[in-house]
């Protein structure tokens, strides 16, 4: 589980006449990722001859599927390519042409409805003017309709009188809106600058409007008629989908499969007689592939090809189902390459623990369970949120355990809760509580030291994994990782003994000696660059101090909330008001602590921890398969 699945690089040699059958078999098996292959003396592969014919039909059938909103589900078919082409030609000619005709009519109706609805909206505004707009334009007169501020109507009249003697202005006040104005004027009068200066908003009057009230009745009838026709078209399309949907969906899928099979040949290398297929297969599937290829007798030959260390081998992460949310983190943030460790199962341990150390409260841990489940149901359709919420749910249980260790129950110790409940008349059980817990607030120095030790242990595991990864191929890099481990071990021991008092003072001098020796080893393996990066390691370890800082802030806020909002019997009726405030503020504090714990725990794992042994750059295994483009 700490390594990706073992892969084999393979080559398949097939005679040209057997290529379609081999492609079909590989597609059905779905265990081989086919890579582009080139070799001296061989030409680049080309799609099979049927590719253009199949692609052309597929494009048209896809259009029908989209137009009729047909759902395509995986379904086995047993038809020859020629049968598929003939059937698709028939459907395209009959059903396709009918669908296209209906869609053209539908688009026409929809465009017409848009225009009619726009006209309806405009003419509705013009209803106050119960006149025939068709009579307003003559050889000498023109008109304009629009909206203008009521305060500017008189100014408009005054300005117009300066440029023309022939005009008629009607206006209607609209409550809460600018006034509606109809201006009839002598053609040629320079009214445009006047209208612009007064922010006159013109309304485009539809042609052949006539009297607005009559036009409204006519347009409503036209809208109703077009809506009825649109419903008939949609009904006819639904009937076609119901009658031919399954046939079209099956045909679409079959053509898609044949197109994939025809196109994949472009990745091969070929001569006149032989085709070479290169790719990758999981080691556990190699024998099954070999058995299937042997059925072609001497016309197909399978061999295992050598794998170079720098080769881009596809990655298959093999983790149990319960580790899915942690594998999601691995995949989304720099997938390890084939030769590296898979950190998923380590995340399964470290992410919840770091979360728990930050939140560290029993009641907040219980709240984490319910909040994460609620969010999971709410965002079930989102893969990201499903995984985050599941990770959150897992983290709630170690949070309860750490809450018991810290003796934190909603910002109070268990004894404090019993004492508080006694003020409400319940028996005082605080004297029976013998365990005071490891207080993060009052024992901050100890808790701070524990977080640094946790950081040391976390990074030590990373350096050890980094050394193991490089041991066989880059021994010098492996020694460098061990040197970093020595620097980390000795530096942490020196700080814990000299400054924090967690370790005996006698550890200081040996730690310093080991630190110097490790720094020398680091210089010999990584040069001066390694020495310059020493402060960076100190920063990495100190990054774990955020566990203590964020955690203690949450404790302080919880205590402040209890101090001001915890209801007592002396509060009387005020207690009824204080209780929901107390719960609400604790919920807010808990949510902030949980959010920070997810962010900070994720950062420490993905950046400080993972970067020490994972370079990334891995590519997920993507086999040539009938129904899955990305097998796990």
DRENPA-523357 format. One record per residue (C-alpha): residue number from 0; x, y, z. Coordinates in Angstrom, 1 decimal. Example, Ala and Ser with C-alpha at 12.3 -4.5 7.8 and 13.67 -1.06 7.14 Angstrom:
BEGIN
SITE|0|12.3|-4.5|7.8
SITE|1|13.7|-1.1|7.1
END
This chain:
BEGIN
SITE|0|0.0|0.0|0.0
SITE|1|3.0|2.3|0.5
SITE|2|4.0|1.8|-3.1
SITE|3|2.0|2.1|-6.4
SITE|4|1.0|-1.1|-8.0
SITE|5|3.8|-2.9|-9.9
SITE|6|3.7|-2.3|-13.7
SITE|7|5.1|-4.1|-16.7
SITE|8|6.1|-2.4|-19.9
SITE|9|5.0|-4.6|-22.9
SITE|10|5.3|-4.7|-26.6
SITE|11|2.9|-6.6|-28.9
SITE|12|4.0|-7.5|-32.4
SITE|13|1.0|-8.3|-34.7
SITE|14|0.7|-9.0|-38.4
SITE|15|-1.2|-6.2|-40.2
SITE|16|-4.2|-8.4|-41.0
SITE|17|-4.7|-9.1|-37.3
SITE|18|-4.5|-5.5|-36.1
SITE|19|-8.3|-4.9|-35.9
SITE|20|-8.9|-8.1|-33.9
SITE|21|-6.0|-7.3|-31.6
SITE|22|-7.3|-3.8|-31.0
SITE|23|-10.8|-5.2|-30.2
SITE|24|-9.4|-7.7|-27.7
SITE|25|-7.3|-5.1|-26.0
SITE|26|-10.3|-2.8|-25.8
SITE|27|-12.5|-5.5|-24.2
SITE|28|-9.8|-6.5|-21.7
SITE|29|-9.2|-2.9|-20.6
SITE|30|-5.9|-3.6|-18.9
SITE|31|-3.3|-2.0|-21.3
SITE|32|-2.4|1.7|-21.5
SITE|33|-1.2|2.2|-25.1
SITE|34|1.5|4.7|-25.6
SITE|35|2.8|6.4|-28.7
SITE|36|5.7|4.2|-30.1
SITE|37|8.4|5.0|-32.5
SITE|38|11.2|2.9|-33.8
SITE|39|13.9|3.2|-36.4
SITE|40|12.8|1.5|-39.7
SITE|41|9.1|1.7|-38.8
SITE|42|6.6|4.3|-39.9
SITE|43|4.2|6.2|-37.6
SITE|44|0.9|4.4|-37.3
SITE|45|-2.3|5.8|-38.9
SITE|46|-5.9|5.4|-37.9
SITE|47|-7.7|2.4|-39.4
SITE|48|-9.3|3.0|-42.8
SITE|49|-12.8|3.0|-41.3
SITE|50|-11.9|6.0|-39.0
SITE|51|-13.2|8.8|-41.3
SITE|52|-16.4|6.9|-42.2
SITE|53|-17.1|6.1|-38.5
SITE|54|-16.2|9.6|-37.3
SITE|55|-18.4|11.3|-39.9
SITE|56|-21.5|9.2|-38.9
SITE|57|-20.6|9.6|-35.2
SITE|58|-20.7|13.4|-35.4
SITE|59|-24.2|13.4|-36.9
SITE|60|-25.5|10.8|-34.5
SITE|61|-24.0|12.8|-31.6
SITE|62|-26.0|15.8|-32.8
SITE|63|-29.2|13.7|-32.7
SITE|64|-28.4|12.4|-29.2
SITE|65|-27.9|16.0|-28.0
SITE|66|-31.0|17.3|-29.7
SITE|67|-33.3|14.7|-28.3
SITE|68|-31.5|14.7|-24.9
SITE|69|-31.0|10.9|-25.1
SITE|70|-29.1|9.3|-22.2
SITE|71|-26.4|6.9|-23.3
SITE|72|-25.6|4.0|-21.0
SITE|73|-23.0|1.2|-21.5
SITE|74|-24.5|-1.6|-23.5
SITE|75|-23.0|-4.5|-25.3
SITE|76|-23.5|-4.8|-29.0
SITE|77|-22.7|-7.5|-31.5
SITE|78|-22.8|-5.8|-35.0
SITE|79|-20.2|-5.5|-37.7
SITE|80|-18.8|-2.1|-38.6
SITE|81|-20.5|-2.3|-42.0
SITE|82|-23.9|-2.9|-40.3
SITE|83|-23.3|0.1|-38.0
SITE|84|-22.5|2.3|-40.9
SITE|85|-25.6|1.2|-42.8
SITE|86|-27.9|1.6|-39.8
SITE|87|-26.5|5.0|-39.0
SITE|88|-26.9|6.2|-42.6
SITE|89|-30.6|5.1|-42.4
SITE|90|-31.2|6.9|-39.1
SITE|91|-29.4|10.1|-40.3
SITE|92|-31.4|10.2|-43.5
SITE|93|-34.8|9.5|-41.9
SITE|94|-34.8|10.5|-38.2
SITE|95|-31.9|13.0|-38.5
SITE|96|-33.6|15.0|-41.2
SITE|97|-36.9|15.0|-39.4
SITE|98|-35.2|16.1|-36.1
SITE|99|-33.3|18.8|-37.9
SITE|100|-36.5|20.1|-39.6
SITE|101|-38.3|20.1|-36.2
SITE|102|-35.4|21.9|-34.6
SITE|103|-35.3|24.5|-37.3
SITE|104|-39.1|25.2|-36.7
SITE|105|-38.5|25.2|-33.0
SITE|106|-35.7|27.8|-33.3
SITE|107|-37.9|29.9|-35.6
SITE|108|-40.8|29.8|-33.1
SITE|109|-38.5|30.7|-30.2
SITE|110|-36.9|33.7|-32.1
SITE|111|-40.4|34.8|-33.0
SITE|112|-41.6|34.6|-29.4
SITE|113|-38.6|36.6|-28.3
SITE|114|-39.5|39.4|-30.7
SITE|115|-43.2|39.2|-29.8
SITE|116|-42.5|39.3|-26.1
SITE|117|-40.2|42.3|-26.6
SITE|118|-42.9|44.1|-28.6
SITE|119|-45.5|43.2|-26.0
SITE|120|-43.3|44.8|-23.3
SITE|121|-42.8|47.9|-25.3
SITE|122|-46.4|48.3|-26.4
SITE|123|-47.5|47.8|-22.8
SITE|124|-45.6|51.0|-21.9
SITE|125|-47.3|52.9|-24.7
SITE|126|-50.9|52.0|-23.6
SITE|127|-51.5|55.4|-21.9
SITE|128|-51.3|56.9|-25.4
SITE|129|-54.6|55.6|-26.9
SITE|130|-53.8|56.9|-30.4
SITE|131|-53.0|55.3|-33.7
SITE|132|-49.2|55.5|-34.0
SITE|133|-49.5|54.7|-37.7
SITE|134|-50.9|58.2|-38.4
SITE|135|-48.2|60.1|-36.6
SITE|136|-45.5|59.9|-39.3
SITE|137|-46.2|62.0|-42.5
SITE|138|-44.2|63.7|-45.1
SITE|139|-43.7|66.6|-42.8
SITE|140|-44.1|65.2|-39.3
SITE|141|-42.2|62.6|-37.2
SITE|142|-42.4|61.4|-33.6
SITE|143|-40.4|60.0|-30.8
SITE|144|-41.4|58.2|-27.6
SITE|145|-39.3|57.9|-24.5
SITE|146|-38.9|58.5|-20.8
SITE|147|-37.6|61.6|-19.0
SITE|148|-37.5|62.9|-15.5
SITE|149|-40.8|64.7|-14.6
SITE|150|-38.8|67.7|-13.4
SITE|151|-37.3|68.1|-16.9
SITE|152|-40.5|68.0|-18.9
SITE|153|-41.1|71.8|-18.8
SITE|154|-37.4|72.4|-19.6
SITE|155|-37.9|70.1|-22.6
SITE|156|-40.8|72.2|-23.8
SITE|157|-38.9|75.4|-23.4
SITE|158|-35.9|74.1|-25.3
SITE|159|-38.0|72.7|-28.1
SITE|160|-39.8|76.0|-28.6
SITE|161|-36.4|77.6|-29.4
SITE|162|-35.8|75.3|-32.4
SITE|163|-39.3|74.7|-33.8
SITE|164|-42.7|76.2|-33.8
SITE|165|-44.4|72.9|-34.8
SITE|166|-44.4|70.3|-32.1
SITE|167|-46.8|68.5|-29.8
SITE|168|-45.7|67.0|-26.5
SITE|169|-47.8|64.6|-24.4
SITE|170|-46.5|63.2|-21.2
SITE|171|-47.8|60.8|-18.6
SITE|172|-46.5|60.6|-15.0
SITE|173|-45.5|57.1|-13.8
SITE|174|-45.3|56.5|-10.1
SITE|175|-41.8|55.9|-9.0
SITE|176|-40.5|56.1|-12.6
SITE|177|-39.6|58.8|-15.2
SITE|178|-42.5|60.3|-17.1
SITE|179|-43.5|58.8|-20.4
SITE|180|-43.3|61.3|-23.2
SITE|181|-44.7|61.3|-26.8
SITE|182|-43.2|64.1|-29.0
SITE|183|-44.6|64.9|-32.4
SITE|184|-42.4|67.4|-34.3
SITE|185|-41.6|68.9|-37.7
SITE|186|-39.2|66.8|-39.7
SITE|187|-35.8|68.4|-39.9
SITE|188|-36.0|70.1|-36.5
SITE|189|-32.7|69.7|-34.6
SITE|190|-34.2|68.0|-31.5
SITE|191|-31.5|65.3|-31.0
SITE|192|-29.0|67.5|-29.0
SITE|193|-31.8|68.7|-26.8
SITE|194|-33.0|65.2|-26.0
SITE|195|-29.5|64.0|-25.3
SITE|196|-28.7|67.0|-22.9
SITE|197|-31.9|66.1|-20.9
SITE|198|-31.1|62.4|-20.6
SITE|199|-34.1|61.5|-22.7
SITE|200|-34.3|57.7|-23.0
SITE|201|-35.9|56.8|-26.3
SITE|202|-38.2|53.8|-26.7
SITE|203|-38.1|52.0|-30.1
SITE|204|-41.7|51.7|-31.3
SITE|205|-42.5|48.5|-33.2
SITE|206|-43.6|48.9|-36.8
SITE|207|-47.3|48.7|-37.7
SITE|208|-48.3|49.1|-34.1
SITE|209|-51.5|51.1|-34.7
SITE|210|-53.5|51.6|-31.5
SITE|211|-51.6|50.1|-28.5
SITE|212|-54.6|48.4|-27.0
SITE|213|-55.5|46.6|-30.3
SITE|214|-51.9|45.7|-30.9
SITE|215|-51.6|44.1|-27.5
SITE|216|-54.6|41.9|-28.2
SITE|217|-53.2|40.9|-31.5
SITE|218|-49.7|40.1|-30.1
SITE|219|-51.1|38.1|-27.3
SITE|220|-53.0|35.9|-29.7
SITE|221|-49.8|35.5|-31.8
SITE|222|-47.8|34.5|-28.7
SITE|223|-50.4|32.0|-27.7
SITE|224|-50.4|30.5|-31.2
SITE|225|-46.6|30.2|-31.3
SITE|226|-46.5|28.6|-27.8
SITE|227|-49.1|26.0|-28.9
SITE|228|-47.0|25.2|-32.0
SITE|229|-43.8|25.0|-29.9
SITE|230|-45.5|22.5|-27.6
SITE|231|-46.5|20.4|-30.5
SITE|232|-42.9|20.4|-31.8
SITE|233|-41.5|19.5|-28.4
SITE|234|-44.1|16.7|-28.1
SITE|235|-43.1|15.3|-31.5
SITE|236|-39.4|15.4|-30.5
SITE|237|-40.2|13.5|-27.3
SITE|238|-42.2|10.9|-29.2
SITE|239|-39.2|10.4|-31.6
SITE|240|-36.9|10.1|-28.5
SITE|241|-39.2|7.5|-26.9
SITE|242|-39.5|5.5|-30.1
SITE|243|-35.9|5.5|-31.3
SITE|244|-34.0|6.6|-28.2
SITE|245|-32.6|3.2|-27.3
SITE|246|-31.6|2.4|-30.9
SITE|247|-29.9|5.8|-31.3
SITE|248|-28.1|5.5|-27.9
SITE|249|-26.8|2.0|-28.8
SITE|250|-25.7|3.1|-32.2
SITE|251|-24.0|6.2|-30.7
SITE|252|-22.1|4.1|-28.2
SITE|253|-21.1|1.5|-30.8
SITE|254|-19.8|4.1|-33.2
SITE|255|-17.9|5.8|-30.3
SITE|256|-16.2|2.4|-29.6
SITE|257|-15.3|1.8|-33.2
SITE|258|-14.0|5.4|-33.5
SITE|259|-11.8|4.8|-30.4
SITE|260|-10.5|1.5|-31.9
SITE|261|-9.8|3.0|-35.3
SITE|262|-8.0|6.1|-33.8
SITE|263|-5.8|4.1|-31.4
SITE|264|-3.8|2.7|-34.3
SITE|265|-2.2|6.1|-34.8
SITE|266|-0.1|5.3|-31.7
SITE|267|1.4|2.2|-33.2
SITE|268|4.6|1.8|-35.2
SITE|269|4.2|-0.1|-38.4
SITE|270|5.8|-1.7|-41.5
SITE|271|4.0|-3.2|-44.5
SITE|272|3.6|-6.5|-42.7
SITE|273|3.9|-5.9|-38.9
SITE|274|2.5|-3.5|-36.4
SITE|275|4.2|-2.8|-33.0
SITE|276|2.1|-1.8|-30.0
SITE|277|3.8|-0.4|-26.9
SITE|278|2.2|0.2|-23.5
SITE|279|1.9|-0.6|-19.9
SITE|280|-0.1|-3.2|-17.9
SITE|281|-0.4|-4.0|-14.2
SITE|282|1.9|-6.9|-13.2
SITE|283|-1.1|-8.8|-11.9
SITE|284|-2.9|-8.5|-15.3
SITE|285|0.2|-9.6|-17.4
SITE|286|-0.6|-13.3|-17.4
SITE|287|-4.2|-12.7|-18.4
SITE|288|-3.0|-10.5|-21.3
SITE|289|-0.5|-13.1|-22.3
SITE|290|-3.1|-15.8|-22.4
SITE|291|-5.4|-13.7|-24.6
SITE|292|-2.6|-12.8|-27.0
SITE|293|-1.6|-16.5|-27.3
SITE|294|-5.0|-17.2|-28.8
SITE|295|-3.8|-15.5|-32.0
SITE|296|-1.2|-18.2|-32.4
SITE|297|2.0|-17.2|-34.2
SITE|298|0.5|-14.1|-35.8
SITE|299|0.7|-12.1|-32.5
SITE|300|3.7|-12.0|-30.1
SITE|301|3.8|-10.4|-26.6
SITE|302|7.0|-9.5|-24.9
SITE|303|8.1|-7.7|-21.7
SITE|304|10.2|-4.6|-22.4
SITE|305|12.9|-3.2|-20.1
SITE|306|11.9|-0.2|-17.9
SITE|307|14.3|2.7|-17.3
SITE|308|14.4|4.5|-14.0
SITE|309|13.7|7.8|-15.6
SITE|310|10.8|6.5|-17.6
SITE|311|7.3|7.9|-17.1
SITE|312|5.6|4.8|-15.8
SITE|313|1.8|5.2|-15.2
SITE|314|0.7|5.1|-11.6
SITE|315|-2.0|2.9|-10.0
SITE|316|-2.6|3.7|-6.3
SITE|317|-3.7|0.6|-4.4
SITE|318|-5.3|1.5|-1.1
SITE|319|-8.3|0.1|0.8
SITE|320|-11.7|1.8|0.2
SITE|321|-11.8|3.4|3.6
SITE|322|-8.6|5.4|2.6
SITE|323|-10.4|7.0|-0.4
SITE|324|-10.5|10.6|1.0
SITE|325|-6.8|10.5|1.8
SITE|326|-6.0|9.0|-1.7
SITE|327|-7.9|12.0|-3.0
SITE|328|-5.4|14.3|-1.3
SITE|329|-2.6|12.3|-2.8
SITE|330|-4.0|12.5|-6.4
SITE|331|-4.9|16.2|-6.2
SITE|332|-1.7|17.5|-4.8
SITE|333|1.2|16.2|-7.0
SITE|334|0.7|12.5|-7.6
SITE|335|3.9|10.5|-6.7
SITE|336|5.7|9.0|-9.6
SITE|337|6.0|5.2|-10.0
SITE|338|9.3|4.9|-8.2
SITE|339|8.1|6.9|-5.1
SITE|340|6.1|6.1|-2.0
SITE|341|2.4|6.5|-1.9
SITE|342|1.7|8.7|1.2
SITE|343|-2.0|7.9|1.3
SITE|344|-1.9|5.5|4.3
SITE|345|0.4|7.8|6.2
SITE|346|-2.1|10.6|5.6
SITE|347|-4.7|8.3|7.1
SITE|348|-2.8|8.4|10.4
SITE|349|-1.2|11.9|10.4
SITE|350|-4.0|14.1|9.0
SITE|351|-6.5|13.1|11.7
SITE|352|-3.9|13.3|14.5
SITE|353|-2.8|16.8|13.6
SITE|354|-6.4|17.8|13.3
SITE|355|-7.1|16.4|16.7
SITE|356|-4.2|18.1|18.3
SITE|357|-5.4|21.5|17.0
SITE|358|-9.1|21.1|17.9
SITE|359|-8.5|19.0|21.0
SITE|360|-11.9|19.3|22.6
SITE|361|-14.3|16.4|23.4
SITE|362|-17.5|18.4|22.6
SITE|363|-15.9|20.0|19.5
SITE|364|-15.0|16.5|18.4
SITE|365|-18.6|15.3|18.8
SITE|366|-19.7|18.4|16.8
SITE|367|-17.2|17.5|14.1
SITE|368|-19.1|14.2|13.6
SITE|369|-22.4|15.8|13.1
SITE|370|-21.2|18.8|11.0
SITE|371|-19.2|16.6|8.7
SITE|372|-22.1|14.2|8.1
SITE|373|-24.5|17.1|7.5
SITE|374|-22.1|18.7|4.9
SITE|375|-21.5|15.3|3.3
SITE|376|-25.3|14.9|2.6
SITE|377|-25.6|18.5|1.5
SITE|378|-22.7|18.3|-1.0
SITE|379|-23.0|14.6|-2.0
SITE|380|-22.7|15.4|-5.7
SITE|381|-19.3|17.0|-5.2
SITE|382|-16.4|14.6|-5.2
SITE|383|-14.1|17.2|-3.5
SITE|384|-16.6|17.9|-0.7
SITE|385|-17.4|14.2|-0.2
SITE|386|-13.8|13.5|0.4
SITE|387|-13.2|16.5|2.6
SITE|388|-16.2|15.7|4.8
SITE|389|-15.2|12.0|5.1
SITE|390|-11.7|13.1|6.1
SITE|391|-13.3|15.5|8.6
SITE|392|-15.5|12.7|10.0
SITE|393|-12.5|10.4|10.5
SITE|394|-10.6|13.2|12.3
SITE|395|-13.5|13.7|14.8
SITE|396|-12.7|10.5|16.7
SITE|397|-9.0|11.2|17.6
SITE|398|-10.2|14.7|18.5
SITE|399|-12.4|13.2|21.2
SITE|400|-9.4|11.2|22.5
SITE|401|-7.2|14.2|22.6
SITE|402|-10.0|16.2|24.2
SITE|403|-10.0|13.7|27.0
SITE|404|-6.1|13.9|27.3
SITE|405|-6.3|17.7|27.4
SITE|406|-9.4|17.5|29.6
SITE|407|-11.2|20.0|27.5
SITE|408|-15.0|19.9|27.2
SITE|409|-16.3|23.0|25.5
SITE|410|-13.6|25.3|27.1
SITE|411|-14.0|23.8|30.6
SITE|412|-12.5|20.8|32.4
SITE|413|-14.8|18.0|33.5
SITE|414|-14.4|19.1|37.1
SITE|415|-15.4|22.6|36.2
SITE|416|-18.5|21.3|34.5
SITE|417|-19.6|19.3|37.5
SITE|418|-19.0|22.4|39.7
SITE|419|-21.1|24.5|37.4
SITE|420|-23.9|22.0|37.3
SITE|421|-23.9|22.0|41.1
SITE|422|-24.9|25.7|41.0
SITE|423|-28.1|24.5|39.4
SITE|424|-28.9|22.1|42.2
SITE|425|-27.3|19.0|40.8
SITE|426|-25.0|16.9|43.0
SITE|427|-21.4|18.2|42.9
SITE|428|-19.3|15.3|41.4
SITE|429|-16.1|17.4|40.9
SITE|430|-14.4|15.9|43.9
SITE|431|-14.6|12.5|42.2
SITE|432|-12.6|13.7|39.1
SITE|433|-9.0|12.8|39.8
SITE|434|-7.6|13.5|36.3
SITE|435|-6.8|17.2|35.6
SITE|436|-5.5|16.7|32.1
SITE|437|-2.7|18.2|30.1
SITE|438|-3.8|21.8|29.9
SITE|439|-2.7|23.4|26.6
SITE|440|-3.2|26.9|28.0
SITE|441|-1.6|26.5|31.4
SITE|442|1.0|24.0|30.3
SITE|443|1.8|25.8|27.1
SITE|444|5.6|25.2|27.2
SITE|445|5.1|21.5|27.5
SITE|446|2.4|21.4|24.7
SITE|447|4.6|23.6|22.5
SITE|448|7.5|21.1|23.0
SITE|449|5.2|18.2|22.2
SITE|450|4.1|19.8|18.9
SITE|451|7.8|20.3|18.0
SITE|452|8.5|16.7|18.8
SITE|453|5.5|15.7|16.7
SITE|454|7.0|17.8|13.9
SITE|455|10.3|16.1|14.3
SITE|456|8.8|12.6|14.2
SITE|457|6.7|13.5|11.2
SITE|458|9.7|14.9|9.2
SITE|459|12.0|12.1|10.4
SITE|460|9.6|9.5|8.8
SITE|461|9.7|11.6|5.6
SITE|462|13.5|11.7|5.5
SITE|463|13.7|8.0|6.1
SITE|464|11.3|7.3|3.2
SITE|465|13.3|9.7|1.1
SITE|466|16.5|7.8|1.8
SITE|467|14.8|4.4|1.0
SITE|468|13.4|5.8|-2.2
SITE|469|16.9|6.9|-3.4
SITE|470|19.0|4.0|-2.0
SITE|471|19.1|1.8|-5.1
SITE|472|19.3|4.5|-7.8
SITE|473|20.7|7.7|-6.3
SITE|474|22.8|6.6|-3.3
SITE|475|24.3|10.1|-2.9
SITE|476|20.8|11.5|-2.5
SITE|477|20.0|8.8|0.0
SITE|478|23.0|9.8|2.1
SITE|479|21.8|13.4|1.9
SITE|480|18.4|12.4|3.3
SITE|481|20.1|10.6|6.2
SITE|482|22.3|13.7|6.8
SITE|483|19.1|15.8|7.0
SITE|484|17.7|13.3|9.4
SITE|485|20.8|13.7|11.6
SITE|486|20.6|17.5|11.5
SITE|487|16.9|17.3|12.4
SITE|488|17.4|14.8|15.2
SITE|489|20.4|16.6|16.8
SITE|490|18.9|20.1|16.3
SITE|491|15.6|19.2|17.9
SITE|492|17.3|17.4|20.8
SITE|493|19.5|20.4|21.4
SITE|494|16.5|22.8|21.5
SITE|495|14.4|20.5|23.8
SITE|496|17.3|20.1|26.2
SITE|497|18.8|23.6|26.2
SITE|498|15.7|25.8|25.9
SITE|499|12.5|23.9|26.5
SITE|500|13.7|21.6|29.3
SITE|501|11.9|18.6|27.9
SITE|502|15.1|16.6|27.7
SITE|503|17.9|16.4|30.2
SITE|504|20.6|19.1|29.9
SITE|505|23.2|16.4|29.4
SITE|506|21.8|15.9|25.9
SITE|507|22.9|19.3|24.7
SITE|508|26.6|18.6|24.0
SITE|509|26.1|15.2|22.2
SITE|510|23.4|16.8|20.2
SITE|511|25.7|19.6|19.1
SITE|512|28.4|17.2|18.0
SITE|513|25.9|15.1|16.0
SITE|514|24.6|18.3|14.4
SITE|515|28.1|19.4|13.2
SITE|516|28.8|15.9|11.8
SITE|517|25.5|15.8|10.0
SITE|518|26.1|19.3|8.6
SITE|519|29.4|18.1|7.3
SITE|520|27.8|15.1|5.7
SITE|521|25.2|17.4|4.2
SITE|522|27.9|19.6|2.7
SITE|523|29.6|16.6|1.2
SITE|524|26.4|15.3|-0.5
SITE|525|24.6|18.5|-1.4
SITE|526|27.3|21.1|-1.4
SITE|527|27.0|24.6|-0.1
SITE|528|23.3|24.7|-1.2
SITE|529|22.5|22.1|1.5
SITE|530|24.1|24.4|4.2
SITE|531|22.1|27.4|3.0
SITE|532|18.9|25.3|3.3
SITE|533|19.5|24.5|7.0
SITE|534|17.4|27.5|8.2
SITE|535|14.6|26.1|6.0
SITE|536|14.6|22.9|8.0
SITE|537|14.3|24.8|11.2
SITE|538|11.4|26.7|9.6
SITE|539|9.8|23.4|8.7
SITE|540|9.9|22.1|12.3
SITE|541|8.8|25.5|13.7
SITE|542|5.8|25.3|11.3
SITE|543|4.4|22.6|13.6
SITE|544|4.3|25.3|16.3
SITE|545|1.1|26.4|14.5
SITE|546|-0.6|23.3|16.1
SITE|547|0.1|24.8|19.5
SITE|548|-0.7|28.4|18.5
SITE|549|-4.0|27.7|16.7
SITE|550|-5.1|25.2|19.3
SITE|551|-4.5|27.6|22.3
SITE|552|-6.3|30.4|20.5
SITE|553|-9.3|28.1|20.3
SITE|554|-9.0|27.3|24.0
SITE|555|-8.8|31.0|25.0
SITE|556|-11.8|31.9|22.8
SITE|557|-13.8|29.0|24.4
SITE|558|-13.0|30.2|27.9
SITE|559|-14.0|33.8|27.0
SITE|560|-17.3|32.6|25.6
SITE|561|-17.9|30.7|28.9
SITE|562|-16.9|33.6|31.1
SITE|563|-19.4|36.0|29.5
SITE|564|-22.2|33.8|28.2
SITE|565|-22.4|30.8|30.5
SITE|566|-25.9|31.1|32.2
SITE|567|-26.1|30.7|35.9
SITE|568|-29.1|30.3|38.3
SITE|569|-28.6|33.9|39.4
SITE|570|-29.3|35.2|35.9
SITE|571|-32.9|34.2|36.1
SITE|572|-34.8|34.9|32.9
SITE|573|-31.6|36.1|31.3
SITE|574|-30.4|32.5|31.3
SITE|575|-32.9|31.7|28.5
SITE|576|-31.3|34.4|26.3
SITE|577|-27.7|33.5|27.2
SITE|578|-28.0|29.8|26.4
SITE|579|-28.6|30.1|22.6
SITE|580|-25.8|32.7|22.5
SITE|581|-23.5|30.3|24.3
SITE|582|-24.3|27.5|22.0
SITE|583|-24.1|29.7|18.8
SITE|584|-20.7|31.2|19.8
SITE|585|-19.2|27.8|20.7
SITE|586|-20.5|26.5|17.3
SITE|587|-18.8|29.3|15.6
SITE|588|-15.5|28.8|17.5
SITE|589|-15.7|25.1|16.9
SITE|590|-16.2|25.6|13.1
SITE|591|-13.2|28.0|13.0
SITE|592|-11.1|25.6|14.9
SITE|593|-12.1|22.7|12.6
SITE|594|-11.5|24.7|9.4
SITE|595|-8.1|25.8|10.6
SITE|596|-7.3|22.3|11.6
SITE|597|-8.1|21.0|8.2
SITE|598|-6.1|23.7|6.5
SITE|599|-3.1|23.6|8.7
SITE|600|-3.0|19.8|9.0
SITE|601|-3.3|19.5|5.2
SITE|602|-0.5|22.1|4.7
SITE|603|1.9|20.3|7.1
SITE|604|1.3|17.0|5.4
SITE|605|1.4|18.2|1.8
SITE|606|4.2|20.8|2.0
SITE|607|6.5|20.0|5.0
SITE|608|6.1|16.2|5.1
SITE|609|5.4|15.0|1.5
SITE|610|8.0|17.2|-0.2
SITE|611|10.8|15.4|1.6
SITE|612|10.2|12.1|-0.2
SITE|613|7.9|12.8|-3.1
SITE|614|9.0|14.7|-6.2
SITE|615|5.6|14.1|-7.9
SITE|616|4.9|14.3|-11.6
SITE|617|3.2|10.9|-11.7
SITE|618|0.5|10.2|-14.3
SITE|619|-2.5|8.0|-13.5
SITE|620|-2.8|4.7|-15.4
SITE|621|-5.3|5.2|-18.2
SITE|622|-6.0|1.9|-19.9
SITE|623|-7.5|1.5|-23.3
SITE|624|-10.9|0.3|-22.1
SITE|625|-14.5|0.0|-23.3
SITE|626|-16.2|1.9|-20.5
SITE|627|-13.5|3.5|-18.3
SITE|628|-10.9|6.0|-19.4
SITE|629|-9.1|6.1|-16.0
SITE|630|-8.9|2.9|-14.1
SITE|631|-7.7|3.1|-10.6
END
